[in-house]
Amino acid sequence: MRKLVAGLVSLSLMGGFSALAQDTGGVAKSNFPATGYLQFPPHFQPRRANAVDKVNAAPPPLPSHGQPPLPQAGYLWVPGFWAWREPIPDYYWVPGTWVRPPQQGLLWTPAYWSRVDGGYRFHAGYWAEQVGFYGGIDYGYGYTGDGYQGGRWENGVFSYNRAVNNLGSLAIPSVYDEAVAADNNSVRVSFNGGSRGTTARPTPSQKALADARHVEATVEQRKHFELAAMDRALYSRLNHGEPGVAATSRAGVLEGAGITRSSGLVDNAAQSGNPATTGANAR
């Protein structure tokens, strides 16, 4: 049985990577590390929390952002999410990205947070033949809160729903058009439960899928998680819930072409000095 670790991201430093200490204009609080980061435990992928260890503060709302273009046929979209790092302590944004699945026929179930017993518990994402329960969170781009409407496997080839994916200039042979209801909420809820979270509940089949054997995040994804945790600009205390890198075309690439920013950064620039609400007071 997999070891259950509290709702935090456990990450491992790999050779070739160094901590990024980006200047954020002096918005860091005094108890936030000025430069560098602590060494990470020997795991990358956020693990499921147990019933004892929980995070007291709610994750910030999901930032709104555009989807970067598909870099190569066969890649699947993996939504961004807020992860928790206890030593800081703070939430940091793991940018959404396109990822090659570990094998044909597998789909990604996004990570999500749930409110339980006065705290917030993290549920890790995973690969399986079906998309499981992810809290009813509307991540967009085909992840409407239940299942996945962004594409499907057909005879060993992934077919993309052109209505919700940015396919860029690629000539994709297998596509279709299927409208998906738009999320018109001004605040994009990032957790399940409580009076301010989503109200979705898993079906018996979704519960069974979550407990069944499935494939964890790929090495490519784990490197992506690691780099996000080392980037100061992705922490909510510094970006006020609006990360500069909201999504990227390729996992582990957090600068250059193929990067999309949070659309809320324009509003934040016009309202400099306003304290940001990250969701910590949600109930």
N, C-alpha and C positions, 0 to 999 in steps of 0.2 A: 504494500500500500504506500502510495506517495506520502512523503512527509508534509504535513500541513504547517505552514509558517504564517505568522500574523500578517494582516493586510499591509505589507510593505513590499517593495521591490528588492529582491536579493540579487545582487549582481556580482560578477567577477571581472577583475581587470585582466585583459588579455594583452600579450606582447604586441607592441606597435602602436598602442593607444596611450595618450597622455591626457590628463585632466585639462579641460578648457575652463579658463577663468575670464569670462567676458565682462567688460565694463558695462554697467547698465545705468550710468548717469547718476550714481550715488543714491539709488532708491533702496539699497539693501538696509535691513535693520541691523542693529548692533550685534545681535546674537546670531547673525548669518555669517558663515565663514567668508573671510575676505578673499582668500585665494586658495585654490586647491580643494581637495576633498579627501575624506577618509578612505582607507582601503575597503574594498567590497568583500563580503563573504563569497564563498565559491559557488554561486548560482546566479544565473541571469534572469530567468523567467519569473515574473511575479507569481507567487504561489497562493493557493487558497488560504484564507484565514481560518483559525479555529474559533471555537465559541468563547474563548477566554480573552484572546488578544484582539483588540479592535482599535481603529483610529477614532478619536473623539470628534475631530473636525470634519465637516462634510466636504467632499471634493467640489471645486469650482464648477460653474456651468460649462458645458462644452463650448469651445470657441467656434464661431462661424468662419468658414474658409472655403476657398475653391479647391477643386480636386486637380492635382497636377496630371499631366498627360501620361497615359499608359506607355511605359518605356519599351515593352516587348510583348508580343503575343504570348499568352499562356500565364501571365502574371495575374494575381488576384488582389483586389483592394482590401487592405487591413486598416480599419478605422483607428484614429488616434485616441488616446485615453489619458486620464490623470492617474499617475502612480504616486505612491507615498514613499518618502525616504525618512526613516525614523531619526537618524543622527542629526538631521538639519534642525528641526523637523519641518517638513513642508511637502506639498504636492508639487510634482513637476510633470510637464506635458511630454508624452511620448508621441511624436508626430505620426499622423496617418501616412501610409506608404503602400506602394505596390510590391508584392512579394511573390516569388515563385513557390507554389505549393510543394510539399515534400514528395507528393506522388499524385498521379492522375486520379480524379474522382473525389478528391478531398476538398472541403469547404471550411472556411474559418468561422468559428464562433467567437465574437469579440469579448474582451474582458469587460467587467462591469463591477460597480459597487452596490452594496445593499445596506440599508439601515436596519440594524438589529440590536435589541437590548441597549438602546442609548448610544450606540456607536455605529461605525461604518466598517463593513467587511468587504475585502477584495476577493473577486472571483476571476481566476486567470482564464485567458483565452486558450483555444485548442483547435486542432484540425480533426475533422471526422467526415463521414460521408453525408451527414446531414448537419444543418446549422441548429445548434441547441439554443437554450434559453440564455438571453443576455440582458435580462432585467427590464425588457420593454423600452430600452433606451433607443431613441431615434438618432443614430449616428449619421444618417444620410447616405447618399450614393448607393442605395439598394438595401441598406440596413435600416429598416423602418421601425424596428422594435420587435418584430416577429419574423424569423426566417431571413432570407436574402433574396432580393428581387433584382440584383445587379447582373446576374448571369447564371448559367447552368452548364453542366457537363453533358455533352451529346456525342456518343460513340468515341470517347476518349479525348475529345477536343472541347475546350472551354468556349462557349458562345456568350458574347457580351451583350447586355441590354444597352443599346446606344442611347436610350432615353435618360439614363442616369450616370453614364460613365463618360469620362473625357478620353477618347481614344486618340486624340491628337491627329497627327498626319499619317499614322500607320494604316496600311491596307489590311484590315482584319477580315479574313474570309468568312468567319462565322459570327454574325451579329443578328440582332432582332430589335424591334422597337416595342416596348411595353410601358405605358405610362404608370408612374408611381405617385401616389398622393404626396403633395409637398407638405413639409412641416412649417406651419405658419406661427409657431410659438416664438415670442420675442426672447424668452429665456430657455435655453436648451438644457433641460435637466440631465444631470450626469449620474444619478443614483436611483435605486429602486427602494420604495418603502417610505414610511413616515408620512407626514401630512404634505410634504412638498416634493416628494419623489414620485416616480411612476408607480402605477398600481398593478402592473402585470404580475401574474403568477405562473410558474411553470406548470405545464401539463404533465401527466404521468410519464409520457414518452420522453419529454424533455428532461425530467428528473433522471430517468433511466440512462439517457445518453450522457448526462453529466457525470454519472457514476461509472459508466462503462469505460473500457480501455480505449484511449484515443491517442493522437499524436500531439506532442507538445510543440512549442514554438521552434522554428528551425534555427540553425546556427546564424543564418543571416538576420533573422529577427532578433536574436539575443544580442548580437553586436549592435543592432539598432537601439535596443533598450539601454545598453551600456553607455553608448555615446550620449543619449538623451539625459541620462542621470548625471553626466559629467559636464553638462552645459548649463552654466548659471542662468543664462537668459531664459531657460525653459521653466524655472521655478516660479510658482505663483506669487510669492512675496515680491519678486522682482518685476514680473511682467503683469501683475494685477489681473491674472486670468486671461491675458491676451498674448500668447506666445508669438514671438517673431517668426519662428519656423513652425507653422501649423501643420504642414504636410510636405511630403517630398516624393519625387518620382521613384527614387531608389533607396532601399533601406540602408542606413548607415551613412548616407550622404546628406549632411545638414547645411550645406552652403553651395552656392553656384546656381547653375541652371536647374530648373525643375523644382524650385522651392516656392511654396505659397505661404503667404503671411495670414495672420488672423485678420479678418475684415474689420474687427472692432478696434484695431490700432489707430485708424483714422479718427474715431471718436475720442479715444484716449488722448491723442495729441492735442485735440481742441479743448480738452478739459483737464489739462495738466494740473496736478495738485489735488485733485479730488481723490479721496480714499476709495479704494476698490473693494467691492464686496465679492469675496471668493466663495461664498456658500457656507462659511464656517458657522453662521447663525441659523442655518436651515434646520427645521425640525420635522 
